[in-house]
Amino acid sequence: MADTRRRVKVYTLNEDRQWDDRGTGHVSSSYVERLKGMSLLVRAESDGSLLLESKINPNTAYQKQQDTLIVWSEAENYDLALSFQEKAGCDEIWEKICQVQGKDPSVDITQELVEESEEERFDDMSSPGLELPPCELSRLEELAELVAASLPSPLRREKLALALENEGYIKKLLELFHVCEDLENVEGLHHLYEIIKGIFLLNRTALFEVMFSEECIMDVIGCLEYDPTLSLPRKHREFLTKTAKFKEVIPISDPELKQKIHQTYRVQYIQDMVLPTPSVFEENMLSTLHSFIFFNKVEIVGMLQEDEKFLTELFAQLTDDSTDDDKRQELVNFLKEFCAFSQTLQPQNRDSFFKTLSSMGILPALEVILGMDDVQVRSAATDIFSYLVEYNPSMVREFVMQEAQQNDDDILLINLIIEHMICDPDPELGGAVQLMGLLRTLVDPENMLATANKTEKTEFLSFFYKHCMHVLTAPLLANTTEEKPSKEDFQTAQLLALILELLTFCVEHHTYHIKNYIINKDILRRVLVLMGSKHAFVALCALRFMRKIIGLKDEFYNRYIMKAFLFEAVVKAFLNNGSRYNLLNSAIIEMFEFIRVEDIKSLTAHVIENYWKALEDVDYVQTFKGLKLRYEQQRERQDNPKLDSMRSILRNNRYRRDARTLEEEEEMWFNTEEDEMEDGEPVILPTDKSKNDDEIMDHFGKFIERKKLKDGDEKEVLTKSTLTGRQSPSFKLSFSSSTSSGSSKSSLTSQSASSNSPGSPGSPGSPGSPGSIAKSTPHTAAITTKGGLIGLVDYPDDDDEEEEEEEEEDGEEKEPSAPLTKKSRLGS
């Protein structure tokens, strides 16, 4: 087993000036060839991976703090720290660092060398130390000037700090502070403020330990009350002694722990409230102060965690029915602060911390607290619950599944959380948003474990849908019993939006559980009632829910949607939106466009067969026309399977005018034997030569005739749209159909003679038209039989426009002779 003396935690300082734990390992020092020098190496104790490889640079300032910390800066704004388990290990590594830099190991900081003028360097080298003026009232101004002059130079800061340490100067200054206060010597108090502030900027741990000691810290705070820039002094000491009260919810028997808590609170107060906001240049000068607070918190959590008697008493009083409300609120607030401090721990220690709380019964205690009426207590309990869920959601899931075997659904912990989310008194639902995020974490399969014996995902989701989902959806089902939402107030609308967001997440990440629930409980129909809400964000949440379902392209969902005619609510909302070009309009069009692009055949047929008459006049986008085209192609394939086979044959034998396939064409040409290439024959695969040529051409001719009729209609539509440019949405609802079989509902108007291109500027198909669908210009599909060769250009993205050029050359309009199922598509 590795020596525990060398066991360390590696920390880095982040942008928020907080220490981030990088792992635990064992440190060593050795020569690294790649770095060309002695280096500090830390290898993880878990897997032996390299956590740190840092060359001991002769010009880097290393600091030893609190006997077990070594802190240094690798580069600008990149600070590192090693926290040793034992003091002996810290001393060993410190000696190695001092040996490389040629320093005496008795110092707490190695000198930092910076570029200085030759004169400054000579002065610093010639003077072995800095001589401080006598600590007298008359010399305070001189001392303040000396401190201010020393701050810009790292060498002078070092010498000043050593002088202050060796002569016990700080305590003498604080004695002068009492004299100045007694004499009401304002000028002297202002000088003391500048001196003490400068000592903070020296960034020296040894000085902080003196200043933050029990006997000195209140006097230090007193010095910082007399800011020369303020007309009146601050009253920090009065706040700390009279306003801020230290409450021991459970008596703390360890005096060292109690003193550490007091010290940490006061130093935190100095950092946050007393010291002025540091400038950009002073920011890094207070890094040691940040570190002092951070490691104090780590030590407090460790000492409390080891005190089993303290924690046992804490949880006993939390769950005791005889505990009064005020006492319970103090206990919960303490536990919340305790969990907040734990965030400073490294992952291994934090894991041990939460396991300790779990073994003490924190989750049953939270269950009791969340069942209380006191809003403040419940809010603090929610914060504690969030720490548990964010750190270890599996622990929470395991608890609630075990709990379900003993208790009714109403008192389950998760159902209490859902009820608090539903009943949040905040008009803005701030608490509900937080709780919804916790529920989302709990039901997220990404953080669920899978072991050889069981799968957490299967077990927990089965539990959740059986015991909890009905509680979550209760407000939704209660508000959608009629054709319109029964409650339209803003708070209810926000709550429904949160529930829909969580359900949408479930659709995306859960499989058969949510599918069975939606179909069996007819959830989508109830959700689509909200499409009629007066709150646009609620209607969009309902639409997003349906869009997520359609995006799965699951035929079980599709059959459910078609059987219940659920598109009716969406189409109605689209038409009621009228000519407004807004997010709802775009979102609905995008959903239908998805159906068209992905060629979801069942939904395409359902939409066209049931809602085409309501949508046929929408011509400012080509989405619905494209859906109709998809539908007709689908019907053609169903009605003429031989034709579909013919198209497949021809598609496999087209001459591609594409350089990428030139070699394939040549190979096919030369592989075709000359005796098989006769005039008047189409180019087809040798394996298909046995087909009857006359029958093939007959089918092909009929196909071309039908394409002419269909593309004539499509061109009619595009030409009409081109003339009108970008049109406002116009919905002409006419569900009456002509009784005459000789005429269709829509007629071909005189505008069909226009020769405008579908892609011309201002047309619905052009990129400049809002809501338009970008489409490339149709290419020519040349069909030649004179030489017996049929050469077709294949454009995979636009297979259905192959014969458009044929129709343009023909220039004639023919009367539709298709069956009744193939009506013209547009009304005038």
N, C-alpha and C positions, 0 to 999 in steps of 0.2 A: 504494500500500500504506500502511496506517495506520502512524503513528509507533510504534516499539516501546517508546519511553519511556513511553507511556501504556498499555502492555499490562499488564493486571492479572488476578488471580484473585480471585473474590468468595467469601468464606467466611461462614458463619453458625454460631453456637455452639448445639448442640442441648441437649436436656434432660440428657444424660449428660455434659455439659461437654466434648464432643468437637466439633472443627470439621468441618462438612460443606461440601464444595465445591459451589458453585452455578453454576460455569461460568467461562469465560475470555472476556475482551472488552477493550474500550478505554474508558478513563475520560475524562470531560470535565466541566467545570463551567460551568453557564450558568443564566440566570434562567428559572424555570419559573412561568408565569402561574398554573397551578392550585395550586401550593404557595405562591405569593406570596413567593418568595425565591430566592436562589442555591442551586443544588442540585448534587449529584454524580450524574452519569448514567453508567452502564456499559452499553454495547451489545455483545451477543455477536458474536464474530468469525466465527462460523459462518453465522448467518442475519440478523444485525443486530437481533435482538429485544432488548427492554429487560430487562437482568438486574437493574439496580438504579436506583432513583430516590429519592434521599434528600436532603431539605432540610438545608442546613447551619444547624443551630439554634444561636443565640447561647448558649444555656444548656447545650449538650451538651459533655461532655468528650471530646476527641479525643486519642489517644495515638499518637506515632510511635515505632516499635520497630525495632531492628536495621537502621535506614536504609532499609528497603524495605517496611515495614508501617505501615499506619494502622488503628487499632482504635478502635471507639466503641460505645456502647449506644444503640439507637433507643428502646427502652422497657425496662421491667423484664424481666429474663431474656431479652432479645433482643439479642445482641451481634453486630456485623458487623466484618469485616476485609477490607482490600484489600491484596493482596500484589503488589507491583510487580516487573516484570522488571528494571527499571533504577532505580538510586538517583536519577537526575536526574528521572525522572517522579514519583517519590514526593515529592521536594522541591518540584516545581512545584505539585502538588495541595495539599501542606501549606501552602504560602504562600497559596493561595487560601482555605483554611479559616481560617488565622490572620488574613487580611485581613478576612474577614466578621466574625470575632469580636473584631477589634481587638487581636490579640496579636502578640507578637514571634515571627517564625518560628524563632528560635533555641531556643525552648522545645520540650520533648518532649511536653508535655501542656498542653492548654488548661484553664483553671480551670473547675470545675464549680460552678455557682451553685445553692444550696439555700436553703430558707427558714430563716433564723436570726433570733435575737432582735436588736433594734436595737443592744443593748449589744455583742453579739458582733461584729456587722457593723462597728460603729464601731471596736472594738479591732483588727479585722483590717485595716481600711482605714488606720488611723493607724500601724500598725507595718509598715514595708516588708518586713521579713524576720523569721525566727525565729532567735534567738540560742541556740546550744547551749552547755551548760556545758562547761568544759574536760574533756578526756578523761583523767580520773584515777580511781584506785580509789575515792577518797572521794566522788566525784560520780556513781558508777554508779546509786545509788538514785534520785537526782534525775533523771537521764537516763531511767531506766525509767519514772518517773512522768510525765515530759514526753511520752514516746512514747505511753503509754497514754491520756493526756488528749487527744492530737492525733488519735487514730484516729476518733472519732465525727464530726469536722468535715472535710468535703472540702477546705476552704480551708487548714485547719491541716495536714492530711496533705500537701498540695501544698508548703507552706512548709517542712515538716519534711524532705520528700524533697529539695528544692532545697538545703537547708542540709547535709544529709548528703553530697550530690554535690559541692558546691562546696568543702567543707573536707577532702575525702578522709577523712571521719570513720570509715568502715567499717574501713579498714586499721588505724587507730589502735585501734579497739575490739578487733580480733583480736590486736593486740600485747598489750593488757591481758589477753586471754583466756589467753595463755601465762603471763603473770605470775601470774594467779589459780591456774592449774593447778600452777605450780611452788610457790606458797605454800600450796596446798590451801585456798584461800579459798573455801569453799563458798557463803557468802552472796553474794560477788561473782559467782561462776559462775551462781547462780540469777538475779541481776539481768541478766547477759548473755544468759541464755536468753530472758527476757522482752523484752529490747531487740531481739535478732535476730528473734524471732517477730513482733514489731511491725513491723520493717522489711519482712518478707515481706508483711504485710497492707497495706503502702503500695501494693503492686501496681504497682511502678515498674520498667520495663524497664532503665533506665540503672543502677539499683541492682543488679538481678539480674546484669547483665553483669560488674559488679565482684565480687559475691559468688560467682559461678559460674566465675570465672577459675581457671586452673590453680593459682595461688599461694594463693588464698583459700578454695576450696570445702571442703577438708578441715577447715579451722579453723571454718568456718561449721557444718559437721556436728558438730564437737566441741562448739561452744556449745550445740547443740540436744540434746546428751546429758544435760545437767544440768537436767532438768525438776523444778521445786520440788515437784511433787505425788508424785514417786517417791522411795522411800527410798534407792535405789541408782541411780547413773547408768547409762545404756544404753552399749553397746559398739559403736556404729555404725561407727566408724573401724576398729576391729579386724576387723569383718566385711568391710569394703570392701577392706582392704589384705591380709588373710591368707586369708579364706575365699573371697571372690569373686575368681576368676582370669580375666583377660582372655586368651582364646585366639585366636590368629591362625591359623585353619585354612589360609589362604593369606596370605602376608606382604603387608601393606599398606605401600606405598612412600610414600604421601602423608602427611606428618606432620600437616597440617591436618585431614585426614579422621580420622586416628587420635585426635587430640585431641577432635574433635567427638563421636566415639563414646563416649570416656571421659566427657566432660561430660554427654552425654544420659543415660547409664546412672546417673550419680550424682544428677543432678537428678530423674530418675524415682524413684530410691530415696528422695530427700528428700520428694518429694510423697506416695509410697505408704507409707513406713515411718517417717520421722523426724517430719514435722510432725503434730501432733495432728489428728484428724478435725475439719474446720471446722464451726462452728455454722451455723445457718441464716443468721445475719447476716454471717458471715465468708465464706460460699460464693463470693459474687461478688468478694470482695477478692483471690481467688487466680486470677482468670481469666487474668491475664498470665502466671502460671506455667504454666498449661495451654497457652497459646499458645506459650510459649518451647519447651516440649518438642515440641509438634506440628511447628513449623517446623524444628526441629533434625532431626527424623526425615525430613522432606521433603528437606532438604539432604543428608542422609547417603545416601538412596536415589539421588538424582540424581548424586552424586559417584561412587558405586559403579557405577552404570549406565554412566557415561561411561568407566570404566576397563576397556577391552576386554581388556587383558592379564590383569587380575584374573579376570574372568568366564571367559575361555578356559581358564585354569589350573584354575579351580574345576570346570568340567564335565569336563575331561580327567581329573582325579583321581577324580571320581565314577564314571566309567565304566571306569576302569583296573582290570583284574583283579588287578593286583599290590598295589593299595591295601588295607592291612589293615583289619579290621572297625572298630577304634576310630577310626581316621582317617576312615573313611567315615561313621561315625555323627556325628562332629563336622562334617563337610562338609554332611550332610543337615540337621542342626540349624541350621547357619548359613543354609542356603538357606531353611529354613522361617521363620526370623526375618526374613530379607530380604524374603520375600513378605508377611509380616505388616506390616512397615514400609510396604510399597507401598500398603496400604489407605488411607494418609493422602494419597496423590496424587490430583490431580484426574483426571477420566475420560480426558482426552486424554493426559496423562502416564502414566497407568496402562496405557492401551492400548499406548503406546510401550514401557513397561517389559515387559509380557508378550510383545510381539513380539520384543523383544531376547532374552528367555529362550527363546522358541520357536526363534529362529534359532540360538541356542547349543546347541540339542538337549535341552531340558529333558524332553520327553516320552519320547524313547528312554532318557534317563538314569533317569527314574522307572520305566520298564519293567524295567531292570536291577535297580534297588533293590528293587522289589516282588517280584522273583523270589528274593530272599535269605531266609535262615532267621531272621535277627535280628528279633525282634518289635518292638523299640523303633525300629529303623531303618525298618521297614515302616510303623509308626504315623506317624512323622514324614513319610514319603513320601506317605502317605494325606492328611495335612493339606495338603501342598503341592498334591497333585492336586485337592483340594477348592477351593483358591484358583483354580486354572486353570478348573475346570468352572463355578464360580459366575460367574466373570468372562466367559469366552468359551467356551461349550460347543461352538460351531461349530468352533473351532480343534481341539478334542479329537476331534470326530467326523471331521473331515477327515483327521487323522493316522491314526486306527484304520482308516479305509477304505483309505487308501494302504498301510498295513501289511498288510492282509489279502491283498493281491496278491502278497506276498513270503513270508509266514510261515504256519505251520500254525495251526489254530484254538486249539490248547492254549496258545500263548505270546502270543496277542493281548492287548493292554493291558486291554481291557474284560473279557476272560475271566479275567485275573489278578485284577481287581477283584472279579468275581463269586466266584471261588474263595476269596479272602480273606474275603468276606462269609459264605460257607458254612462256612469253617473257623475262624471267629472263636473264640479260646480263652476269651474273657470269658463267664462263665456268664450275664450279663445281656445279652450281645450288643450292647454299646455301640458297638463298631466296626462291626458289621454294620448297625446302624441308620443310622450315618453314610454307609456305602457304598451302602446302598439308596437314600438320598436323592440321592446323586450319580448313580446309575443312572437314577433317575426323572427327574432334570434332563436327562440325555442323551437319553432316549427321549421327551421331551415335545415334541410337534409345535408347541407355542405359541412356542418359542424357536428354531425351525428357519427357515432362510432360503429364500426362493424367488426365483430370478433368471430372466432371460429364457432362459438356456441350459440350466439344470438346476433341479431341485427337490430340495433337501436332504432333505426328508421322505421322498420316494419312495426315494431312493438309500440313505439311512442305514437306514431301516426294513427294506428288502430285505436289506441286509447283516446287520442285527441278528438277524432271524429265521432267516437262513441259517446264520450262524456262531456266534451267542451264545445264542439262546433255549434250545437243548438243554442248555447248561451250567446255565442258571438253573433250569430245571424238573427237573434230574436228581434232587435230593433229594426232590422231591414224587413223582415217578414211582417212585423206589426205595422209598418208604415206603407206597405204596398199591397194592401188587401183590395183596394179599388183600382180604377183605371188611372187615377192620378195619386201622387203622394198625399197621405192624409195630414202630415205635418210639414210645413214649409219654412219654419223659423230657421235662422242662420245656424244656431247651435246644433240642431238636429241634422241639418244639411252637412255640417262639418263632420259630425259623428258618422253619418252614413258614408261620407267620402273616405274616412279612415278605415271603416269596415270593408269597403270595396277594394281599397288598396291592398289590404291583407288577403282578401279572397283572390285577387288577381295574382298576388305572389304565390298563393297555393296552387292556382291553375298552372302556373309556369313550372313550379318545382315539385309538386306532388303528382302522382300518376293516377291509379285507379281509385284511390280514396276520394279525392275531390271530384273525379268524374262521376262516381256512383252517387255522391251526395248531391251534386248539381242536377243530375238526371232524375233521381228518385224524389227529390224535394222540389223539383221544378224551379230551381233557384234563378236561372237565367230569365225566365218570364217575369219573375218578381223584380229582378234587377232592372229590366228594361222598362218597367213602369216609371223609373226615375228619369227616363229620357224626356218625360214631360215636366220635369221640375223647372221652376222659375230660376233656379240657380244653375248657371251654365256649367260651373265646375262639377256639380253633381252629375249632370247629364253626360259630361265628358268622362267622368269616372265609370259610369255605367257602360258607355260605349267602349272604353278601354278594356273593360272586363270581357265584353263580347269579342272584341278584336283579338284579345289574347287567346280565347277559345278557338276562334277561326284560324289563328296562326298556327295552331297545332296540326291542322289538316287531318283531324281524327274523324273517321266516318261515323263513329258512335255519336260524337257531338253533332256532326252534320245532320244525321238522321233525326236527332232530337230537335234541332233547330227547324228542319223542314216540316216535321210532323206537327209541331206546335205553331207554325207560321210566325216565327219570332222576328223575322225581318220587317214585319208590318210596323212595329213600333219605331224602328230605325227610319224606314221610309217616311212615316208620318212626321217624325221630327225633322227630317230633311226638307220636306215640303213646307212645314210650318215655319222653318227658318227663313223661307222666302228668298228674297234677292240679297240677303246679307252675306257678304263674303268674309266669313269669320272662321274661328278655329273649329267650331262644330261642323260647318260646311266642309272644310278641308279634311277633317278626320273621317267623316262618313264616306266621302269620295275615295279616300285612301283605302278604306276597308274594301270597297267594291273593286278598286283597282288591284288590290292584292288577290282577290278571288279571280280576276281576269288574268293577271300575269302568271299566277301559279296554276292556272287552268284547273280549278277545283270543279270538276264537271257536274257533280250533283248539285252544288250550290248555284252554279251558273244556270242550269236548267230551271231550278226552283225560282230564282229571282226573275228570270225572263218570263217564265210561264205565268207568274202570279203578280208581278209588279211592273211589267214592261210598259203598260199603258200609262202608268203614273210617271215613268221616268223617261219616256221616249222624247219629250221635248227639251230635255237638258242637253244643250248643244254647245255650251261654252267649254266643256271638256269632252273628250272622246271615250271616256270610261264606259259609259252605258252602251254606246254604239259598238264598242269593242266587245262588250259582254254579249250583245246580240249576235255579233259576227261569230264569236266562239260557239254560241248556242247553235247557230245554223250549220256551222261546220260539223258540229257533233251530230246533228240530225242527219246530215248528208251521209256521214260515215255509217250511221245506223241503218239508213234506208238503202244504201248502195254499198254493201260490203265488198263487191267485186271492184267498184271504183276505188275504194280505199286501198285494196290490194294493188290496183293499177298504179296509184300514186306512189305506193311504196316501191314498186318495181322501177318506175321512172326516176324516183329520187336516188336510187342506187346507181343510175347509169347516166347522170347528167355530166355534160362537159363543164368543168369549173374553170372560169376565166380568172384563175387565181394562181399566182406564181408559186405559192406554197404547195400546190398539188400538181404542178406541171409534170414532175417525174412520174407520179402515179398514173396520169393520163397517158403518157407515152408508153409506160409499161403495159397498160391495159390495151392500147392500140396495137402494139407489136405482138402481144400475146394472143390477139384475136387472129385466127387463121384466115388467109385471104379468101379461101373458097366459101367462108361463112359470111363475108362482107359483100352482099349483092345490092345493086341499086334498088331503091324503093323500100329498104328495110330500116326500121328504127334500130338504134344502137341499144342492144339489151345484153344482159349477161348470157354467156354460153349456156348456163344451166337452165335458162328460161326460153331457149330457142324452140322448144317443143310446143310453146303456146301458140294458139291460133292467131296469126297476125291480124286477120280481118276482125276477129272478135275484139282484140285489144284496141284497135283503132276505132272501132264502133263505140266502145265504152268511152274512149278518150274524147271523141267528138261530142258525145252527149254531155260529158263533163264540162267541156269548153263552153257549150251553149248555156248551161246553167250558170257558170261563172260570169258570163257576160251580163246576164240578167241581174245577178246579185251585185256585181261591182258597179253596174250602172246605177243602182240604188245608192250604193255607198258614195259614189262620186257626186250624185245629186245632193247628198247630205253635206259633203265637204264643200262643194261649190256654194251652196246656200250660206254656210257658215263663213266662208271667205268674204262674201259680199258684206256681211253684217259686222265683221270684225269681232272684237271681244264684246260679248253680250252679257248683260246682267242675267243672273239665273232667272229663268221664267218657267213656271210649272203650270202647264195647261192640263188639268185633270179632265179627261173625257173617257168614261168607261163604256160608252155606247158604241156598238159596232154596226157596220152597214149590213142590212139584210140581203143586199144583192150580192150574189156570188161573183158577179162580173167585175165588181170594183172593190178595192181595198180601202181601209180607213184613211190612209194617207195618199195624197195624190202627188204626181210629179209636176211641179210648177214650172213656170217659164224661166225661173232662175237656173234651171238645169242646163240651159244652153250656155251658161257662163263657162269660160275656159280658165278661170282662175285656178292656180295650183293650190293643192291642200296645204302646202308648206309656205305659202306666201305670207308676207308680214301682216300681222293682225288676225290671221286665221286662227281657229281654235287649235289647230295642230302645230302652230309655230311656237318657238320658245318664248317669244315675247308676250304670249297670252297667259295671264294668271290662271293657274289650275290646268293648263294644257299638258299634254303628254308628249314629250319629245319623241319625234319619229323621223327616221331618215327618209329621204326621197325615194319613192318606189323605183326599182330598177327594171329594166326591160327583160321580159322572158320571151325570147324569140323562138317561134315554132315554124320550122321549115320542112316541107315535105317534098319540095321540088327535086332535091338530090337524094331523097330517100332517107335523109338524116334528120333526126330530131335532136337539136342541141338546146339544152335548158341550163340556165345559169342558176345555181342553187345559193340562196341566201338564207341560212338557217334561222335568222332572227325574223324573217318576214316571209315564211313559206306561203302564206295565204294571199300574197299580192303578186304572185308570179305572172298572172295573165292580165294585169291591168293595162299594159301597153297594147295588148291585142285589142282591147275594147276601144282605146283611144284612136287607133288606126281605123277601126270600123266606123266610129262616129255616128252610129245609128242607135236609136232607142227602140227596143222591142217590147211588145206588150207582155206582161208577166203571164206565163202559162204554168207556173208552179202550183203544187197542191195548196189547199187552204192553209196548211201549216206554215207556208212560206209567204207571209204577207209583207207588203212594203213596210218600212220601219218608222217613217216619220210623218207626223201631221204637219200641214202647212202652217 
